[in-house]
Amino acid sequence: MEDHHVAKFVQIDEHELGLFAIYDGHLGDEVPSYLQKHLFANILEEVCFH
């Protein structure tokens, strides 16, 4: 099993945001590794998020 996890905080203006996640790697390392590195930044870049 190739599980990955994230516990990350960022400060945006006066708000502190956190992402806590466990990515299941039953089918390999590629997808959970990508999500661990990029998901939070991609969420924060979404126009609808702000």
C-alpha distance matrix in Angstrom:
0.0 3.8 6.0 9.6 12.8 16.5 19.7 22.5 26.3 28.9 32.7 34.5 38.2 38.6 35.2 32.1 29.0 25.5 22.1 19.4 16.1 12.5 10.6 7.8 5.6 5.2 7.8 7.1 8.2 11.8 12.4 10.7 12.3 15.6 15.7 15.3 18.2 20.4 20.2 22.6 25.1 25.2 25.9 28.6 30.2 30.7 34.4 34.0 32.0 35.2
3.8 0.0 3.8 6.6 10.3 13.7 17.2 19.7 23.4 25.9 29.6 31.4 35.2 35.8 32.6 29.4 26.4 23.0 19.6 17.3 14.1 10.8 8.6 7.0 4.3 6.4 8.0 6.0 5.2 8.9 9.7 7.6 8.7 12.1 12.5 11.9 14.5 16.9 17.1 19.5 21.8 22.0 23.0 25.6 27.1 27.8 31.6 31.5 29.5 32.5
6.0 3.8 0.0 3.8 6.9 10.5 13.8 16.6 20.3 23.0 26.7 28.6 32.3 32.7 29.3 26.2 23.1 19.6 16.2 13.7 10.5 7.1 5.6 4.9 4.6 7.5 9.9 8.6 7.5 10.4 9.9 6.7 8.4 11.6 10.9 9.9 13.1 15.4 15.1 17.0 19.7 20.1 20.6 23.1 25.0 25.7 29.4 29.1 26.8 29.8
9.6 6.6 3.8 0.0 3.8 7.1 10.6 13.0 16.8 19.4 23.1 25.1 28.8 29.3 26.1 22.9 19.9 16.5 13.2 11.1 8.3 5.9 5.2 6.9 7.3 10.8 12.5 10.8 8.5 10.5 9.7 6.0 6.6 9.7 8.7 6.6 9.9 12.5 12.4 13.8 16.5 17.4 18.0 20.1 22.1 23.2 26.9 26.8 24.3 27.0
12.8 10.3 6.9 3.8 0.0 3.8 6.9 9.8 13.5 16.4 20.1 22.3 25.9 26.1 22.8 19.5 16.6 13.1 10.0 7.6 5.6 4.3 6.0 8.8 10.4 13.8 15.8 14.4 12.1 13.6 12.2 8.4 9.1 11.3 9.3 6.6 10.0 12.3 11.6 12.1 15.1 16.5 16.4 18.2 20.7 21.8 25.4 25.1 22.3 24.8
16.5 13.7 10.5 7.1 3.8 0.0 3.8 6.1 9.8 12.6 16.3 18.5 22.1 22.4 19.2 15.8 13.1 9.6 6.8 5.4 5.2 6.5 8.4 11.9 13.6 17.1 18.8 17.4 14.7 15.4 13.8 10.4 10.4 11.6 9.2 6.2 8.7 10.7 9.9 9.3 12.3 14.3 14.0 15.2 18.0 19.4 22.8 22.7 19.6 21.7
19.7 17.2 13.8 10.6 6.9 3.8 0.0 3.8 7.1 10.6 14.0 16.6 20.0 19.7 16.6 13.0 10.8 7.2 5.8 4.6 6.8 9.1 11.7 15.1 17.2 20.5 22.4 21.1 18.5 19.2 17.5 14.1 14.1 15.0 12.5 9.6 11.5 13.0 12.1 10.3 13.2 15.6 14.8 15.2 18.5 20.0 23.1 22.8 19.4 21.0
22.5 19.7 16.6 13.0 9.8 6.1 3.8 0.0 3.8 6.9 10.5 13.2 16.6 16.7 13.8 10.3 8.3 5.5 5.4 6.7 9.2 12.0 14.1 17.7 19.6 23.1 24.5 23.0 20.1 20.2 18.5 15.6 15.0 15.2 12.8 10.1 10.7 11.8 11.2 8.5 10.7 13.7 13.0 12.6 15.8 17.8 20.7 20.8 17.3 18.5
26.3 23.4 20.3 16.8 13.5 9.8 7.1 3.8 0.0 3.8 6.9 9.9 13.0 13.0 10.2 6.7 5.5 4.3 6.5 8.9 12.0 15.3 17.4 21.1 23.1 26.6 27.9 26.6 23.7 23.5 21.6 18.9 18.4 18.0 15.6 13.3 13.5 13.7 13.0 9.5 11.1 14.2 13.1 11.7 15.1 17.2 19.5 19.7 16.0 16.4
28.9 25.9 23.0 19.4 16.4 12.6 10.6 6.9 3.8 0.0 3.8 6.5 9.8 10.6 8.4 5.8 5.4 6.5 8.8 12.0 14.8 18.1 19.8 23.6 25.4 29.0 29.9 28.4 25.5 24.7 22.8 20.6 19.8 18.8 16.7 14.9 14.1 13.7 13.2 9.5 9.8 13.1 12.1 9.8 12.8 15.3 17.2 17.9 14.3 14.1
32.7 29.6 26.7 23.1 20.1 16.3 14.0 10.5 6.9 3.8 0.0 3.8 6.4 7.1 5.8 4.5 6.3 8.9 11.9 15.1 18.1 21.6 23.4 27.1 29.1 32.6 33.5 32.2 29.2 28.3 26.4 24.3 23.5 22.3 20.2 18.6 17.7 16.9 16.4 12.6 12.4 15.4 14.1 11.1 13.9 16.2 17.3 18.0 14.6 13.4
34.5 31.4 28.6 25.1 22.3 18.5 16.6 13.2 9.9 6.5 3.8 0.0 3.8 6.0 5.2 6.3 7.5 10.8 13.4 17.0 19.7 23.3 24.7 28.5 30.5 33.9 34.5 33.4 30.6 29.3 27.1 25.5 24.8 23.1 20.9 20.0 18.9 17.4 16.6 13.0 12.1 14.5 13.1 9.6 11.8 13.9 14.4 15.2 12.1 10.3
38.2 35.2 32.3 28.8 25.9 22.1 20.0 16.6 13.0 9.8 6.4 3.8 0.0 3.8 5.6 8.1 10.3 13.9 16.8 20.3 23.2 26.9 28.4 32.1 34.2 37.6 38.3 37.1 34.3 33.0 30.8 29.2 28.6 26.9 24.7 23.8 22.6 21.1 20.3 16.7 15.7 17.9 16.3 12.8 14.6 16.4 16.0 16.8 14.1 11.4
38.6 35.8 32.7 29.3 26.1 22.4 19.7 16.7 13.0 10.6 7.1 6.0 3.8 0.0 3.8 6.8 9.9 13.4 16.8 19.9 23.2 26.9 28.8 32.5 34.9 38.2 39.2 38.2 35.5 34.6 32.2 30.3 30.0 28.6 26.1 24.9 24.3 23.0 21.8 18.1 17.9 20.1 18.1 14.9 17.3 18.7 18.5 18.6 15.6 13.1
35.2 32.6 29.3 26.1 22.8 19.2 16.6 13.8 10.2 8.4 5.8 5.2 5.6 3.8 0.0 3.8 6.3 9.9 13.3 16.3 19.6 23.3 25.3 29.0 31.4 34.7 35.8 35.0 32.4 31.6 29.1 27.1 27.0 25.7 23.0 21.9 21.6 20.4 18.8 15.1 15.5 17.6 15.2 12.5 15.4 16.6 16.9 16.6 13.2 11.5
32.1 29.4 26.2 22.9 19.5 15.8 13.0 10.3 6.7 5.8 4.5 6.3 8.1 6.8 3.8 0.0 3.8 6.8 10.4 13.2 16.7 20.3 22.5 26.2 28.6 31.9 33.2 32.2 29.6 29.1 26.7 24.4 24.3 23.4 20.6 19.1 19.1 18.3 16.9 13.2 14.1 16.6 14.5 12.2 15.5 17.0 18.1 17.9 14.2 13.4
29.0 26.4 23.1 19.9 16.6 13.1 10.8 8.3 5.5 5.4 6.3 7.5 10.3 9.9 6.3 3.8 0.0 3.8 7.0 10.2 13.3 17.0 19.1 22.7 25.2 28.5 29.7 28.9 26.4 25.8 23.3 21.1 21.2 20.2 17.3 16.0 16.4 15.4 13.6 9.9 11.5 13.7 11.3 9.6 13.3 14.5 16.1 15.6 11.8 12.0
25.5 23.0 19.6 16.5 13.1 9.6 7.2 5.5 4.3 6.5 8.9 10.8 13.9 13.4 9.9 6.8 3.8 0.0 3.8 6.5 9.9 13.5 15.9 19.5 22.0 25.2 26.7 25.9 23.5 23.3 20.8 18.2 18.5 18.1 15.0 13.4 14.4 14.0 12.1 8.8 11.3 13.6 11.5 10.9 14.6 15.8 18.1 17.4 13.7 14.8
22.1 19.6 16.2 13.2 10.0 6.8 5.8 5.4 6.5 8.8 11.9 13.4 16.8 16.8 13.3 10.4 7.0 3.8 0.0 3.8 6.4 10.1 12.2 15.8 18.3 21.5 22.9 22.3 20.0 19.8 17.2 14.6 15.2 14.9 11.6 10.2 11.8 11.6 9.3 6.8 10.2 11.9 10.0 10.6 14.2 15.1 18.0 17.3 13.8 15.7
19.4 17.3 13.7 11.1 7.6 5.4 4.6 6.7 8.9 12.0 15.1 17.0 20.3 19.9 16.3 13.2 10.2 6.5 3.8 0.0 3.8 7.2 10.1 13.4 16.3 19.3 21.2 20.7 18.6 19.2 16.7 13.6 14.6 15.2 11.9 10.1 12.7 13.3 11.0 9.6 13.2 14.7 13.0 14.2 17.6 18.3 21.3 20.3 17.0 19.2
16.1 14.1 10.5 8.3 5.6 5.2 6.8 9.2 12.0 14.8 18.1 19.7 23.2 23.2 19.6 16.7 13.3 9.9 6.4 3.8 0.0 3.8 6.4 9.7 12.6 15.6 17.5 17.2 15.4 16.1 13.5 10.3 12.1 12.9 9.5 8.3 11.6 12.3 10.0 9.9 13.6 14.4 13.2 15.3 18.2 18.6 21.9 21.0 18.1 20.8
12.5 10.8 7.1 5.9 4.3 6.5 9.1 12.0 15.3 18.1 21.6 23.3 26.9 26.9 23.3 20.3 17.0 13.5 10.1 7.2 3.8 0.0 3.8 6.4 9.4 12.2 14.5 14.2 12.9 14.3 12.1 8.6 10.8 12.5 9.7 8.6 12.4 13.7 11.8 12.7 16.2 16.8 16.1 18.4 21.0 21.4 24.8 24.0 21.3 24.2
10.6 8.6 5.6 5.2 6.0 8.4 11.7 14.1 17.4 19.8 23.4 24.7 28.4 28.8 25.3 22.5 19.1 15.9 12.2 10.1 6.4 3.8 0.0 3.8 6.3 9.4 11.1 10.9 9.8 10.9 8.5 5.3 8.3 9.9 7.6 7.6 11.3 12.4 10.8 12.8 15.9 15.9 15.8 18.6 20.6 20.8 24.5 23.8 21.6 24.8
7.8 7.0 4.9 6.9 8.8 11.9 15.1 17.7 21.1 23.6 27.1 28.5 32.1 32.5 29.0 26.2 22.7 19.5 15.8 13.4 9.7 6.4 3.8 0.0 3.8 5.9 8.3 8.9 9.0 10.9 8.9 6.6 9.9 11.9 10.4 10.8 14.3 15.5 14.1 16.4 19.4 19.0 19.1 22.1 23.9 23.9 27.5 26.7 24.8 28.1
5.6 4.3 4.6 7.3 10.4 13.6 17.2 19.6 23.1 25.4 29.1 30.5 34.2 34.9 31.4 28.6 25.2 22.0 18.3 16.3 12.6 9.4 6.3 3.8 0.0 3.8 5.4 5.2 5.7 8.2 7.5 5.9 8.6 11.1 10.8 11.3 14.3 15.8 15.3 18.0 20.5 20.1 20.8 23.7 25.1 25.4 29.1 28.7 26.9 30.2
5.2 6.4 7.5 10.8 13.8 17.1 20.5 23.1 26.6 29.0 32.6 33.9 37.6 38.2 34.7 31.9 28.5 25.2 21.5 19.3 15.6 12.2 9.4 5.9 3.8 0.0 3.8 5.7 8.1 10.6 10.1 9.4 12.2 14.4 14.2 15.0 18.0 19.3 18.6 21.4 23.9 23.2 23.8 27.0 28.3 28.2 31.8 31.2 29.7 33.1
7.8 8.0 9.9 12.5 15.8 18.8 22.4 24.5 27.9 29.9 33.5 34.5 38.3 39.2 35.8 33.2 29.7 26.7 22.9 21.2 17.5 14.5 11.1 8.3 5.4 3.8 0.0 3.8 7.2 8.6 8.6 9.4 11.8 13.5 13.9 15.4 17.8 18.8 18.4 21.7 23.7 22.7 23.7 26.9 27.7 27.6 31.2 30.9 29.7 33.2
7.1 6.0 8.6 10.8 14.4 17.4 21.1 23.0 26.6 28.4 32.2 33.4 37.1 38.2 35.0 32.2 28.9 25.9 22.3 20.7 17.2 14.2 10.9 8.9 5.2 5.7 3.8 0.0 3.8 5.9 7.3 7.9 9.3 11.4 12.7 13.6 15.6 17.2 17.5 20.6 22.4 21.8 23.2 26.2 26.9 27.3 31.0 31.1 29.7 33.0
8.2 5.2 7.5 8.5 12.1 14.7 18.5 20.1 23.7 25.5 29.2 30.6 34.3 35.5 32.4 29.6 26.4 23.5 20.0 18.6 15.4 12.9 9.8 9.0 5.7 8.1 7.2 3.8 0.0 3.8 6.0 5.8 5.9 8.6 10.3 10.6 12.3 14.3 15.1 18.1 19.7 19.5 21.2 23.8 24.6 25.4 29.2 29.6 27.9 31.0
11.8 8.9 10.4 10.5 13.6 15.4 19.2 20.2 23.5 24.7 28.3 29.3 33.0 34.6 31.6 29.1 25.8 23.3 19.8 19.2 16.1 14.3 10.9 10.9 8.2 10.6 8.6 5.9 3.8 0.0 3.8 5.8 5.4 6.3 8.8 10.1 11.0 12.2 13.4 16.7 17.7 17.1 19.2 21.9 22.2 23.0 26.7 27.3 26.0 29.1
12.4 9.7 9.9 9.7 12.2 13.8 17.5 18.5 21.6 22.8 26.4 27.1 30.8 32.2 29.1 26.7 23.3 20.8 17.2 16.7 13.5 12.1 8.5 8.9 7.5 10.1 8.6 7.3 6.0 3.8 0.0 3.8 5.4 5.1 6.2 8.6 10.1 10.5 10.7 14.2 15.6 14.6 16.2 19.2 19.7 20.1 23.8 24.1 22.8 26.0
10.7 7.6 6.7 6.0 8.4 10.4 14.1 15.6 18.9 20.6 24.3 25.5 29.2 30.3 27.1 24.4 21.1 18.2 14.6 13.6 10.3 8.6 5.3 6.6 5.9 9.4 9.4 7.9 5.8 5.8 3.8 0.0 3.8 5.5 5.1 6.0 8.7 10.0 9.9 12.8 14.8 14.6 15.7 18.5 19.7 20.3 24.1 24.2 22.4 25.5
12.3 8.7 8.4 6.6 9.1 10.4 14.1 15.0 18.4 19.8 23.5 24.8 28.6 30.0 27.0 24.3 21.2 18.5 15.2 14.6 12.1 10.8 8.3 9.9 8.6 12.2 11.8 9.3 5.9 5.4 5.4 3.8 0.0 3.8 5.5 5.2 6.4 8.7 10.1 12.7 14.0 14.4 16.2 18.4 19.4 20.7 24.5 25.1 23.2 25.9
15.6 12.1 11.6 9.7 11.3 11.6 15.0 15.2 18.0 18.8 22.3 23.1 26.9 28.6 25.7 23.4 20.2 18.1 14.9 15.2 12.9 12.5 9.9 11.9 11.1 14.4 13.5 11.4 8.6 6.3 5.1 5.5 3.8 0.0 3.8 5.5 5.3 6.0 7.6 10.8 11.5 11.3 13.6 15.9 16.3 17.5 21.3 22.2 20.6 23.3
15.7 12.5 10.9 8.7 9.3 9.2 12.5 12.8 15.6 16.7 20.2 20.9 24.7 26.1 23.0 20.6 17.3 15.0 11.6 11.9 9.5 9.7 7.6 10.4 10.8 14.2 13.9 12.7 10.3 8.8 6.2 5.1 5.5 3.8 0.0 3.8 5.4 5.2 4.9 8.1 9.9 9.5 10.9 13.6 14.6 15.5 19.3 19.7 17.8 20.7
15.3 11.9 9.9 6.6 6.6 6.2 9.6 10.1 13.3 14.9 18.6 20.0 23.8 24.9 21.9 19.1 16.0 13.4 10.2 10.1 8.3 8.6 7.6 10.8 11.3 15.0 15.4 13.6 10.6 10.1 8.6 6.0 5.2 5.5 3.8 0.0 3.8 5.9 6.4 8.0 10.1 11.1 12.3 14.2 15.8 17.3 21.0 21.5 19.0 21.6
18.2 14.5 13.1 9.9 10.0 8.7 11.5 10.7 13.5 14.1 17.7 18.9 22.6 24.3 21.6 19.1 16.4 14.4 11.8 12.7 11.6 12.4 11.3 14.3 14.3 18.0 17.8 15.6 12.3 11.0 10.1 8.7 6.4 5.3 5.4 3.8 0.0 3.8 6.5 7.8 8.3 9.8 12.0 13.2 14.2 16.3 20.0 21.1 18.8 21.0
20.4 16.9 15.4 12.5 12.3 10.7 13.0 11.8 13.7 13.7 16.9 17.4 21.1 23.0 20.4 18.3 15.4 14.0 11.6 13.3 12.3 13.7 12.4 15.5 15.8 19.3 18.8 17.2 14.3 12.2 10.5 10.0 8.7 6.0 5.2 5.9 3.8 0.0 3.8 5.8 5.6 6.2 8.8 10.3 10.8 12.7 16.4 17.6 15.7 18.0
20.2 17.1 15.1 12.4 11.6 9.9 12.1 11.2 13.0 13.2 16.4 16.6 20.3 21.8 18.8 16.9 13.6 12.1 9.3 11.0 10.0 11.8 10.8 14.1 15.3 18.6 18.4 17.5 15.1 13.4 10.7 9.9 10.1 7.6 4.9 6.4 6.5 3.8 0.0 3.8 5.6 5.1 6.2 8.7 10.0 11.0 14.7 15.2 13.1 15.9
22.6 19.5 17.0 13.8 12.1 9.3 10.3 8.5 9.5 9.5 12.6 13.0 16.7 18.1 15.1 13.2 9.9 8.8 6.8 9.6 9.9 12.7 12.8 16.4 18.0 21.4 21.7 20.6 18.1 16.7 14.2 12.8 12.7 10.8 8.1 8.0 7.8 5.8 3.8 0.0 3.8 5.4 5.2 6.3 8.7 10.3 13.7 14.2 11.4 13.6
25.1 21.8 19.7 16.5 15.1 12.3 13.2 10.7 11.1 9.8 12.4 12.1 15.7 17.9 15.5 14.1 11.5 11.3 10.2 13.2 13.6 16.2 15.9 19.4 20.5 23.9 23.7 22.4 19.7 17.7 15.6 14.8 14.0 11.5 9.9 10.1 8.3 5.6 5.6 3.8 0.0 3.8 5.5 5.1 6.2 8.9 12.2 13.7 11.3 12.9
25.2 22.0 20.1 17.4 16.5 14.3 15.6 13.7 14.2 13.1 15.4 14.5 17.9 20.1 17.6 16.6 13.7 13.6 11.9 14.7 14.4 16.8 15.9 19.0 20.1 23.2 22.7 21.8 19.5 17.1 14.6 14.6 14.4 11.3 9.5 11.1 9.8 6.2 5.1 5.4 3.8 0.0 3.8 5.4 5.1 6.6 10.3 11.6 10.1 12.4
25.9 23.0 20.6 18.0 16.4 14.0 14.8 13.0 13.1 12.1 14.1 13.1 16.3 18.1 15.2 14.5 11.3 11.5 10.0 13.0 13.2 16.1 15.8 19.1 20.8 23.8 23.7 23.2 21.2 19.2 16.2 15.7 16.2 13.6 10.9 12.3 12.0 8.8 6.2 5.2 5.5 3.8 0.0 3.8 5.5 5.4 9.0 9.2 7.0 9.8
28.6 25.6 23.1 20.1 18.2 15.2 15.2 12.6 11.7 9.8 11.1 9.6 12.8 14.9 12.5 12.2 9.6 10.9 10.6 14.2 15.3 18.4 18.6 22.1 23.7 27.0 26.9 26.2 23.8 21.9 19.2 18.5 18.4 15.9 13.6 14.2 13.2 10.3 8.7 6.3 5.1 5.4 3.8 0.0 3.8 5.6 8.2 9.2 6.5 7.8
30.2 27.1 25.0 22.1 20.7 18.0 18.5 15.8 15.1 12.8 13.9 11.8 14.6 17.3 15.4 15.5 13.3 14.6 14.2 17.6 18.2 21.0 20.6 23.9 25.1 28.3 27.7 26.9 24.6 22.2 19.7 19.7 19.4 16.3 14.6 15.8 14.2 10.8 10.0 8.7 6.2 5.1 5.5 3.8 0.0 3.8 6.3 8.8 7.5 8.6
30.7 27.8 25.7 23.2 21.8 19.4 20.0 17.8 17.2 15.3 16.2 13.9 16.4 18.7 16.6 17.0 14.5 15.8 15.1 18.3 18.6 21.4 20.8 23.9 25.4 28.2 27.6 27.3 25.4 23.0 20.1 20.3 20.7 17.5 15.5 17.3 16.3 12.7 11.0 10.3 8.9 6.6 5.4 5.6 3.8 0.0 3.8 5.5 5.3 7.4
34.4 31.6 29.4 26.9 25.4 22.8 23.1 20.7 19.5 17.2 17.3 14.4 16.0 18.5 16.9 18.1 16.1 18.1 18.0 21.3 21.9 24.8 24.5 27.5 29.1 31.8 31.2 31.0 29.2 26.7 23.8 24.1 24.5 21.3 19.3 21.0 20.0 16.4 14.7 13.7 12.2 10.3 9.0 8.2 6.3 3.8 0.0 3.8 5.4 6.0
34.0 31.5 29.1 26.8 25.1 22.7 22.8 20.8 19.7 17.9 18.0 15.2 16.8 18.6 16.6 17.9 15.6 17.4 17.3 20.3 21.0 24.0 23.8 26.7 28.7 31.2 30.9 31.1 29.6 27.3 24.1 24.2 25.1 22.2 19.7 21.5 21.1 17.6 15.2 14.2 13.7 11.6 9.2 9.2 8.8 5.5 3.8 0.0 3.8 5.5
32.0 29.5 26.8 24.3 22.3 19.6 19.4 17.3 16.0 14.3 14.6 12.1 14.1 15.6 13.2 14.2 11.8 13.7 13.8 17.0 18.1 21.3 21.6 24.8 26.9 29.7 29.7 29.7 27.9 26.0 22.8 22.4 23.2 20.6 17.8 19.0 18.8 15.7 13.1 11.4 11.3 10.1 7.0 6.5 7.5 5.3 5.4 3.8 0.0 3.8
35.2 32.5 29.8 27.0 24.8 21.7 21.0 18.5 16.4 14.1 13.4 10.3 11.4 13.1 11.5 13.4 12.0 14.8 15.7 19.2 20.8 24.2 24.8 28.1 30.2 33.1 33.2 33.0 31.0 29.1 26.0 25.5 25.9 23.3 20.7 21.6 21.0 18.0 15.9 13.6 12.9 12.4 9.8 7.8 8.6 7.4 6.0 5.5 3.8 0.0
